[in-house]
């Protein structure tokens, strides 16, 4: 086991108690869920609305401010994934199942029963798309950005554990490693569990409706529980394959299937009307953004607010540790501006296109009398999508693709959610045992089944809203901590971390060494030889000595680089890297070689950096002892910032 015991055992225990309560006392549980939802909507609706509005303003400020130039990692880091893979993983882990489930159901239901005014009219159709865009637009992704950006910044640039507690370091310092930090991580795990379970429950309702339409399989709770068990089993295979081979490949498959289905409905339906509606819907959404953001129906109380807007805000907040940590893991090396603009705009525009194509198609079919989709949505929400597809050509094929799409989204959500919960409960470890991820994937499927047993859709909504309340408070402090850290970085003080002096002096280079290093231009082979002959023995000597003291360091080798990793449990992991970098060869200064200048004369240097957020520094020409001292300087800072004393590796 590789876990942070307080977080792992308390989170698992609370989830187990909830599962037992939901199974043994299904009917009382349903009544409790209803009362909890009514209480939160009545007394905390204003808090959800104000918080979500504040998160959107905060991320837009960071995007346009000077903080946007800061990289999520060392200044020379580069993104791990291409834009296509990055966007595919963002979309699939973010809102996949929900888009398929609500793509038709939400617009057509707002059209049939709007919060105000008469249903079934042209005005109701316009309002339906604005309300749908409100729930699936900028606010949702701003919530994800707050958590994802903070996690990526503090983990990749400041060297703190990849855990929700880390962004609070500027506020409470070393206490993030105590009970306060444990509580924050537990809130994040609970919120993630119920957020993912809500999505899985909605997905199973949609899959059951699809199988009923395609194969005549009855719609029942027994069928839904069997589907949860089967698809969760498939998700365990993706867990074994890992992030790059499992989630990444399934995410790319999801995008292909989604684009195929979207393209078919766009061109088989009223194409010109849909393209016109897409632009008009965006304009109407932006025009009413401020008014709709703050509308709480204070003067005309309306249960619609709790059933829709507050449910979505709670759902997105509950999902934010999950999606936030996932997008943080795949966004190392991007700037804050690139991160926010990419995450805020691309998935939003795609979601708007999806909602317009499916929602406006369903509304058009209903208004023209081709299919009574509005009536279906009011009585049987999951069937609305298949009734819409039935009114278009090749309905059996498209319905099969839609069902398959929900299943693949189900698998990626379960796998990604298990990855995030395992990362939190293991103290930010990058590669904990596979069985721990399987445990959390099975838990998510189990909770989804329990919620379906204890109230169905209403229980799913209550779980999302209630589990999000404590973490919404945590997110406010995350914003404050991130802003304080960025302000201190602008002032050149990199929060408290860089103020700690190394315990060992900088390597004592002779002036002859320094002059020789500055005057000589090394080629790629010479730097490769330095890494193999000098750097590798130095890192291996440190690793061997640490193993004698009970630690478990690991040395990994990549193209033109060496990495030494020293895990410290919940206190994080120390990394020290030596790698070759190429530069142009001007006469007066070094300039990093542009990718387009591969044919020009270049020289190479050996650059080192650590997880302590120091800038890459030149170690070309160091002896083994000097390189070891440089490594120990950074490691001493790591131990002091984590308040690690004594010889224990924990």
N, C-alpha and C positions, 0 to 999 in steps of 0.2 A: 504493500500500500504506500502511496505517496500522497498524503492528505494533510490538510491543516485541521487537526482534530476538532477544535471547537466549532468551526464552520461546518465541516462535513457531518459530524454526528448530530448536531442540533438541527441542521437543515433536513437531513434524512429522517430524523425522529419526528419533526413536525409534519413532514409530508406523509410519513407512515400513519401518524395519528389521524390526519385528515382523511386518508384513504379508508382506514378502518371505520371512522365515523360515517363516511358517505355510503359505505357498503352495508353496514349493520343497521344504520338508522336512515334509510334513504328518504322516507317521507318527512320526518322531522328535519332532516338536513335541507330539504327543498324549502320548507317554511322558514328556516333560519336564513337561508340565502336571500329569500325575498325581503325579509325584514332588514338585513344588512344593506342590501342595495337601496332600499327606500331611505334608510338613515343617511347613507353617504350622499345620495343625490340631494336630499333636502338640506343637509348641513354643510357639505363640503363641495358642492357644485361650483361655487364662486372660486374656491381655491384651485380646482383643476383648471378652470378657464383662465385665471390670472397667471398660473404657472406656465401653461402651454404658450400663452401669448408672450410671456417674458422670455421663454427659451428661443422663440423665433427671433425676437429682437436681438437677443444676445449673439446668436450665430451670425446674423447678418452684419452686426457690428464687427465681429472678429474677421469676417470675410473681407470687408472693405477697409479695415484698419491696417496699420503697419505690422500688426501681429500676423497678418496673412502670409508674410514671407518666411516665417519660421518653419523649418522642416520637422517632420515627425520622425526624428532620428538624427544622427550626426549630419553635419552640413554637406558631407560628400556622399550620403547614402542615396541609393536609387530605388525606385519601386520594384517590388518582387514580381508583380503581375502586369501584363499588358492591359490597356484600357478595356478591351473587349472582355477579357476574363474577369477583370475587376468589376465592371458594370454587371456582368452576368451573375457573379456571386453576390453583389449588393442586392440585386433585384430578387433573386431566388430566396435568399435568407430573410429578406425584409418583409414582403407582403404577398408572396405567391399564392398561398391557399386562399387568403382573403379576397384577392382580386377575382379569382375564379368564382368564389362563392357569391360575392356581392356585386360582381360586374353587371349582372342583370337585375338581381333582386333589389338592391338598394335604390337605384334610380326609378324603377317601375313602382316600388312601394311608396316612395315620396311623391310620385306622380299620382298614384291612386288615393293616398291618404296623406296630404301635406300637413305640416304643423299648423298652418293657418291658411284660410281660403278654401275654395272648392276644388275637389280633386277631379282629374280627368280632363282638365282644360289646357289650353296652350300656355297660360301663365304657370299652371302647376308643372308642366313639362320643363319650362325654363328654370323654375325654382328647384326642381328635383335635381338637375345637373349641378347647380351651384352648391346645393347642400352636399351632394356626393363629393364634389371637388374639395369642399371645405374639410371633409373628414379624411380624404386620401391625399391631401396636398402638402403644402409647405410646413404646416404645423407638425404633421406626423414625422417627417424626416428631420425637422429641427430637433425633435426630442431624441431621435437616434444619434444625431450629430453631437449633442451635448455630451453624452456618455462615451461615444466612440472616440471623439476628439480628445477628451480628457485622458482616457485610458492610453491612447496611442502616444500622446505627448509625454506623460509621466513615465510610461514604460520604455519607450524607444529613445527618448531624448534625455530623460532624467534618471534612467536606470532603476526605477522602482518596480515592484512586482506588477504584473498585468492583472490587477484586481480592482474592484470598485473602491476600495479603501484608499488607494494610492493618491487620487486627486485631492484628498483632504490633508496631505502632508503639509502644505503651506499654512494650514489653519491650526492643526493640532500636533504637528511634528511626530515624534516617536510614538505617540499614543495610537497611531494607526495600526501598530502591531499588538495592541492590547484589546480590551473588551469593546471599545468604541469601533475599532476597525473590524472586529469579528461581527458585531451587530450589523454594520453596513453591508458586509459580504453576505450575511444571512438574509437580510432584506432583499438583496439582489437575487440570490438563489431562489427564494420563495416567489418573488415577482416573475422571474424567468420561467419557473416551473409552471405557474398558472397561466402566464401569457402564452407559452408554447402549447400547453394543454388546451387552451381555448381554441387556438388555431387548428390543432389536431382534431378536436371535437367538431368544429365546423367542416373540416375537410372530410371527415367520415360521413357526416350527414350528406355532403355532396356526392361522395363516392357511392353511398347506398342508393341515392336517387338515380345516379347514372346506371348502376347495375339493374335497378328496377326497370328503368326505361329500356335498356339494351337486352337484358336477359330474363326479366320478369321476377328477379329475386325480391322477396317481400321487404318492405321498409319496416324494420322493427329494431328494438333495442338489442335483441340477441344478434341480429345480423351486424349491427354496428359494432358491438363488442368483438365479434369474430374478425371483422375488418381491421379494427384497431390492433388486435393480436397479430394478424398476418402481416400488416404493413410495418408494424414495429419490428417484427422479425427481419423483414427485408432491410430495415434501417441499420440493423446490427452489422450486416455485410458492408454497408457503406462506412461504418465505424472502423472496421478492420482495414479498409483501403486507405483511410486517412484523408487529410485535407486536400492534397493535390490530386490524388487519384479518385477519391470518393466524392466529396462535396463539389469540387471544381468540375468534374466531368458531368455529374448530375445537373449542376447548375447550368452548364452550357446546353445540355439536352433540354432542360426546362425552357430556356430562351428560344431554342429552335422550335419546339412544339408550340409555345405561346405565340411566336411570330407567325407560324403557319396558320394557327386557328384565327388569330387576329386578322391576318391578311385575307383569309377566306371570307369571314363575316363582313369585312370592309367592302370587298368587291362583289360578293353575292347579295349584299344588302343594298340600301339606298346610298351609293357611294358619294355622290356629290353632296347630298344632304348631310352625310356624316362629316365630310371634310369642312363644310360650312359651319356645322354645329361645333366642331372641335375648336375652331378659332373663336367663335362667338361664346362658347362656354368658358374658355380661358379669360376672355375679356370681362364677362359677367362676374366671374369668380374674383378677379383682381379688383373690379369696381366695388364689390361688396365685402372685400376681405376684412376691413377694420370693423364694420358694423356686425358682420356675422361672427367674427372672432369673439366679441364681447357680449353677444346676445344671450341673456340668461332667462328671458321671459319673466322678469321680476314683476311686471305689472299685469301679466296675464299668465299665471302658472300653467305649465304645459308638461305633461309626462313625457312628451316626445324628447325633451332635452336629455333625460336620464336614459331613455331607451336607445338613443343614437349618439349624440355628441359626447356625453360624459362616458358612455361605454367605450367609444373610440379613444378618447384621451386616456382613459385608464388602461385600455388594451395596449396602446403604443408605449405608455410609460412602463407597464409590466414587461413589455418586450425589449425595452431599451437596454438592459444589461446584456441580453442575448444578442440582439442585432448590433449594439454598440461595441461589444467586445469582439464580435465576429468581424465587423468592418475595420476595427482597429488592427486585428491580426493581419489583415490582407492589405493594409494601407501604409505600412512602414516605408519611409522614403519620400512620401508626398508632402507638399507644403500644406499649411493650414488653409490657405486660399483654395488650392487645388482640391483638397479634401472636401471643404464645405461646398464649393460650387459644383463639384461632381456629384456628391451625395444628395445635395439639395435640389438640383435641377434635372439631371438625367432621369432618375427613377420617377420623379414627379411628372415630367412631361410624358413619359411612357404610361404611367398610371392614368393620366388624364385621357390619353388616346384610347386606352383599353376601356375605360368607363364610358367614353363617348360612343365608341363603336358598338359595344354590347348594350349599354343603357339606352342610347337613342334609337338603336335598331328595335329593341323591345318596345319602346314607347311608340315608335312609328307603326309597328305591326299592330299594337293594341288600338291606336287611334284610328287606323284604317279598317279595323274590324276583322283583320286576317286571323288573329288569335287572341283569346281573352287572357293575356299574360298578366295583367294587373290583378285580376281576380285570383289567379293561381298564386301570385306572390303573397297576397294577403292571407291565404289559407295554407300554403305549402311552399315555404321560401326556397328550399333547395331545388325544387322542380322547375322554377322559373327559367333557369338557363336552358334546360333541355327542351322546354316548350318553345323557346325562342329559336333554338337550332332546328327544331322540327318544322318550323315554317320556312326554312331555307333548303336548298338542294343538298343532297348527300347527307341527310341528317344522321343516319346511323354511323357514318364514318366520323363526322365531326363530334358527335356525342361520345364516341369511343376515345377520340383524341382528348376531349375535355376531361373525361374520367381518368385517362392515363396521366394527364397533366397534373391533376389533383394528387394522384398517388405519388408521382415523382416529387412534387412540392412537399408532400407529407414526409417523404424520406429525408429530403434535405433539411427540413425544419427540425425533425427529430434528431438527426445526426448533428446539425449545427448547434442546436440547443443543448445536447448532451456534451458537446465539446466545450461550450461556454461554462456550463455548470461544473464540469469537471475541472476546468481551469481555475474557477473561483475557489472551489472547495479544496483544491490541492495547493493553494497558496501561490498561484501564478505559474506553476510548472509548465514548461512547454511540451513535454512528452511524458505525461503520466501513463500508468498501465492502461491497456485497452479495456480491461474489464471494468474499470471505473466509468468510462464513457458508456459502456453497455448498460451499466447499472442505472445511469441517469436517463438513458433512452427508454429503458423499460419503465422507469418511474413516470416519465412524461406520458407514455401510452396508458399506464394504469390510472393516472389522475384524470386523463381525458375520459376514460371509461366511467370512472366514479362520478364525474360531473354530469355525464349523460344519464346515468342511473338516477341521480339526485336532482333532476329538474330540467334536463335538456338544455335548450338554448338559453333560458333565463339563468340557469346555474352557471353556464359559461360566461355570460355577461357579468354576473355578480363576482365571479372569481377574478376576472380581469380588473374590474373597478376597485375591489377591496384590496387586492394584493398590491396595487399600484400606489395606494395612499402613502404608506411610509417611505417608499422609494422616491416619491415626488419631492418630499422634504429633503432627502439626501441629495437629489439632483440640484436643488438650489444651492446647497453648500459646495457641490462639485463645480458649479459655475463660478462661485466666489473664489475657490481655490485655484482654478485654472486661470482666471483673470489676474490674480495676485502673482502667480508664477510667471505669466507672460510679461507683466509690468516689471518685475524684478529682472527678467532676462533682458528687457530693453535697457534697463539701467546698468546692465553688465554684471549682475550679481547672481544670476541663475539660482534663485531662491536660496535656501540655507545650505544646499548640497555642496556648492563650490566654495563656501566659506571655510570649510574644514580643511586645515592644513595637512598635507601628507605626513605620515610618520617617518618616511625615509626621504633623504634629500634627493634632488634630481641627479641623474647619472652624471658623473664627473668626467666630461669629455675633455681631452687635452686640446690645446689650440691647433695642434697639427692635425688631429682627427677632424676637427670642425672645418679647417681650411680645405683639407683633402676632399671632404664630403661635398663642400660647396662648389669647388672648382671642377670636380670630375663629373662627367655625364655618363651614367651607367646604362647599359642596354638591358633588354628583357632577360637574357640568359644570366647576366651577372646578378640581377636582383633575385631571380629564381634560385640561384646558387646560394645567395645570402639567406633566403628563407629556409632552404633545405639544410645548409651546413651550420648556420649560426642560430637562427630563430627556433628551428625545431628542437635541437638539443636543449636550448634554454627553457622552452616551455615544457619539455618532457622532464627536465630536472625538477622544476617547480611542482609538476603534477605528481612525480614520484614521491617527493618529500611530503606532499599533502596527503597522499594515500596512507603513508605511515602514521599520520595523525588522525586517521578515521574519516577523511573526506573522500568524495567520489568525483574527482575532476575528470573531464573528458576532452580529448584533443581531436578535432575534426579538420579535415583538409578539403579545400575546394580549389577551383581554378585560381592559381596564383595567390593563395591565401592560407593562413592557419588560424584556427580558432581554439582558444582554451576556455572551457566553461566549467564553473565551480558552483554547483547548486547549494543553497542554504535554506531549503524548506520554505516556510512561509515568508522568510526574509528576502526571498528573491534569488536571482542567479547572477554571479559575476561573470562577465565576458571580457576577454582580451583578444584582439585580432591584429595580426600583422599581414599586410597584403601589398601586392605590387600595384603601382599606379603609373600611368603614362602621362607625359607632359610634352607640349611643344618645346622647341629648343631655341628661344630667342636669346639675345645677348644680355638682357638686363633683368629679366624676371621669369619666374615659372608661370605658365598659363596652362590650365588644364586643356588637354587635347579635345577639340570638338569631334563629334562622331563623323562629321563630314570631312575632316582633315586627316583621314587615316593614311594618306599617302605622304604626308609631310614628315620631316625629320623629328624624331621623338627621343626623349630620354626617360628613364624610369627611376622611381624612388620606392623604398620600402616604407610604408606608412603604417602607424599603429594607432589604435583607439580602443577605448574600453566602454563598458556599459555605464560608466559614471558621467556620461554626457560631456566628456572632454572633446575638444576638437582633434581631428586626426593630426598627428605630429610625425615628423620625419625621424626614422631610426636607422637610416642608411649608414653603414659604417660602424654601428655599435658592436662591441664585443658581447660575448654571452653574458658576462657578469653585468655589463651596463644595461643590457636588455632585461635581465632579471630584475635589476633595481627599478627600472622604469615600470615593469609589471607590478612590482610590490608597492610602488607609490600609489598606483590606482587601486590596488586591492586594499591597501590600508584605508583609503578614503571610503571604499565600499563598506568595510567593517564599521567604520565610525558612523557613517550615515544610517546604517541599519542597527546601530547600537549592539553590535555583536561583541561579546567579551568571552574570553576563555577559549579552550581548544575545541569545544563541541561543534560539529558541522551543522547542527540544527539551530 
